[in-house]
Amino acid sequence: MSDGCRACGKGPLADHLKVKAPDGSQLVATTTRYGSAPDDIVRCENCGHMQVAQFPPDAQLDEAYAEVTEAAYLDQEAGQRATAARALERIERHVDRGQLCDLGCWVGFLVSEAERRGWEAWGVEPSAFASEFARERLGLRVQEATLASADLPEGAFDAVVLDDVIEHLPNPGEALERVRELLSAEGVLHLTLPDAGSRVARGLGMRWWSVIPTHVQYFTRHSLAELLTTHGFTVEWVDTAPKAFTVRYYLERLEGYSAPVSSAAVRAAQRIRVADRLVWPDFRDRMAVVARRRA
């Protein structure tokens, strides 16, 4: 079992969810393999945080993420940009526009939107496919690197973004220490991630759509606040964080429960001409957080 809780550092850890082993070892950026994880999920009896019982080795994860070539999100550019713009609006309520770094930026839509709004924006992305797209197709400053290996100026950033990232990291505390080094004295961190303490997550258990092979941490609002406080941040704002996708995209995710139902739903949406409509369903199981670096 993992050595202690990765949120509060205490424990003890107790068995929580039995999950299915993932099919094969390849990592994918999007998946409908709900209920599949690298190991069973355990729960901290002190703070309620959940994590896989055994983490994959860092080197294995680094190699796997570098090779990810999933292009599904490219067809959802409009929704991705709209979601990024909403995140940037939240950030700008807490800090003036200046220098921003998006860690785990994928193909760079948030970095691109930040530049449009007047930020001096940087990105870091371990996937060779995604970082190359960001540089060559969008003309962005995106390094192909991990958070630990990225060559970035310390103390330079007014905002750092970790959207849909921290749940993938075996050592989230180390990641936050690195973020503190990058932030200016009054800089802010923006995170989005699944909320394992939500009613949907608790109700669905291992059938929750965020229990997938790439997620190794399952934060609640409380356990994330514990982690941030421990590593020198003060939470300033937290709320739900719906993502904009087309109706078609969301209906295709039903494949993880029933392929025939998913196909029938997509066909129905096409017939009534709403399949390509952009929607923001809020299941209240995804959270956004703005935290400020403490002196």
MARTORRO-214782 format. One record per residue (C-alpha): x, z, y. Coordinates in steps of 0.25 Angstrom, whole numbers, padded with zeros to 4 digits, always signed. Each point is the difference from the previous one (the first is absolute). Example, Ala and Ser with C-alpha at 12.3 -4.5 7.8 and 13.67 -1.06 7.14 Angstrom:
2
+0049+0031-0018+0006-0002+0014
! end
This chain:
295
+0000+0000+0000+0005-0003+0014+0008+0011+0007-0010+0007+0009-0010-0005+0010+0005-0011+0008-0010+0004+0012+0002+0015+0001+0013+0002-0009-0007+0011-0007-0010-0001-0011-0003+0003-0012-0004-0014-0004-0012-0001-0010-0006-0012-0008-0010-0007+0008-0003-0014-0005+0003-0008-0012+0002-0014+0003+0003-0013-0007+0014-0006-0001+0002-0012+0008+0001-0014-0007+0014-0004+0000+0010+0005+0010-0001-0010+0012-0004+0006+0013-0011-0008+0008-0004+0002+0014-0015-0001-0002-0007+0004-0013-0013+0003-0007+0006+0008-0011-0008+0012+0004+0003+0013-0007+0014-0005-0004+0013+0008+0005+0014+0001-0005-0003+0014-0005-0012+0010-0001-0003+0007+0013+0003+0015+0003-0006+0008+0011+0007+0011+0008-0007+0013-0001+0006+0005+0014-0004-0012+0009-0009-0009-0008+0010-0012+0000+0000-0009-0012+0012-0009-0005+0004-0007-0013+0006+0010-0010+0012-0008-0001+0005-0010+0011+0007-0013-0004+0015+0000+0004+0003-0004+0015+0008-0012-0005-0011-0006-0009-0010+0001+0012+0010-0006+0010+0002-0012-0009-0014-0002-0003-0005+0001+0014+0011-0010+0004-0006-0010-0010-0014+0001+0004-0006-0014+0004-0015+0003+0001-0006-0009+0010-0015+0005+0000+0001+0006+0013+0004-0013+0007-0014-0005-0002-0005+0012+0008+0008-0002+0012-0011+0002+0010-0004+0013-0006+0014+0005-0001+0002-0003+0015-0013+0007+0004+0004+0012-0008+0014+0000+0006-0006-0001+0014-0009+0012-0003+0012+0008-0004+0008-0004+0012-0011+0004+0009+0000+0014-0007+0015+0001+0002-0001-0004+0015-0009+0012+0003+0012+0009-0004+0012-0007+0006+0004-0011+0010+0004-0014-0005+0014-0001-0003+0008-0002-0013-0007+0000-0013+0004-0001-0015-0009-0003-0011+0006+0005-0013-0005-0007-0012-0006-0011+0009-0003-0010-0011-0001-0014+0006+0000+0006+0014-0014-0001+0006+0000+0013+0007+0014-0003+0006-0005-0013+0005-0012+0007+0006+0009+0010+0006+0008-0011+0007-0013-0006+0005-0003+0013+0007+0013+0002+0007+0008+0008-0010+0014-0002-0004-0003-0001-0015+0009+0001-0012-0004+0000-0015+0006+0004-0013-0004-0006-0014+0006+0001-0014-0007-0012-0005+0008-0013+0001-0012-0008+0000-0007+0007+0011+0012+0003+0009+0004-0015+0000-0015-0004+0004+0001+0010+0011+0013-0006+0006-0002-0015-0003-0015-0002+0002-0003+0011+0010+0014+0001+0007+0000+0015-0001+0012+0010+0000-0002+0004-0014+0011+0006-0009+0000-0002-0015+0003+0014-0004-0005+0014-0004-0003+0011+0009+0013+0007-0004+0009-0013+0001-0006-0006+0013+0010-0001+0011-0008+0005+0012+0004+0008+0013-0003+0014-0001-0008+0007+0011-0004-0013+0005-0015-0002-0004-0012+0005+0008-0009-0003-0013+0003-0001-0014-0011-0005-0010-0001+0003-0015-0013-0007-0003-0004+0000-0015+0015+0004-0003+0001+0015-0003-0009+0000-0012+0011-0009-0007+0012+0009+0003+0005+0010-0011+0007+0008+0012-0010+0000+0012+0008+0011+0006+0013-0007+0001-0008-0012+0006-0005+0009+0011+0014+0005+0003+0004-0014+0002-0011-0003+0009+0003+0012+0009+0014-0005+0001-0005-0014+0005-0011+0006+0010+0003+0004+0014-0002+0014+0005-0015-0002+0003-0002-0011-0010-0012-0001-0010-0002-0004-0014-0013-0007-0005-0004+0000-0014-0011-0006-0008-0002+0004-0015-0010+0003-0010-0007+0013+0001-0001+0007-0014-0008+0011+0006-0012-0009+0004-0013+0001-0007+0002-0014-0006+0013+0004-0006-0005+0013-0006-0012-0007-0005+0006-0012-0007+0013+0007-0005+0008-0009-0008-0009-0011+0003+0003+0001+0015+0005-0014+0005+0013+0007+0006+0004+0005-0014+0009-0013-0002+0014-0002-0006+0007+0000+0013-0005+0013+0005+0008+0013-0004-0005+0009+0011-0014+0005+0003-0001+0007+0013-0012+0008+0005-0001+0002+0015+0005+0014-0002+0012-0003-0009+0004-0011+0010-0001+0010+0011+0009+0009-0008+0010-0011-0002+0001-0004+0014+0001+0014+0005+0011+0004-0009+0008-0013+0005-0001+0003+0015-0013-0007+0004-0013+0005+0007-0013-0007-0004-0007-0005+0012-0011-0008-0005-0007-0003-0014-0012-0009-0004-0004-0010-0010+0006-0014+0000-0008-0011-0005+0007-0014-0002-0006-0013+0004-0001-0010-0011-0010-0011-0003-0012+0002-0008+0006-0008-0011+0012+0008-0001-0007+0013-0002-0010-0006-0010+0012-0005-0008+0006+0014-0001-0012+0003-0009+0007-0007-0011+0007+0013-0002-0013+0005-0005-0007-0012-0005+0005-0014+0001-0014-0006-0003-0006+0008+0011+0011-0004+0010-0002-0014-0003-0015+0000+0002+0001+0008+0013+0010-0010+0005-0009-0012-0003-0012+0008+0006+0008+0002+0013+0004-0015+0000-0015-0004-0001-0004+0008+0011+0012-0004+0008+0006+0014+0003+0012-0001-0010+0010-0003+0012-0006+0010+0010+0009+0011+0004-0005+0014-0003+0006+0014+0002-0007+0009-0011+0004+0015+0002+0000+0007-0013+0006+0012+0006+0011+0000-0010+0011-0006+0008+0006+0008+0012+0008-0003+0012+0009+0011+0007+0008+0000+0012+0011+0011+0000+0011+0003+0011+0014+0003-0002+0003+0015+0003+0013+0004+0007
! end
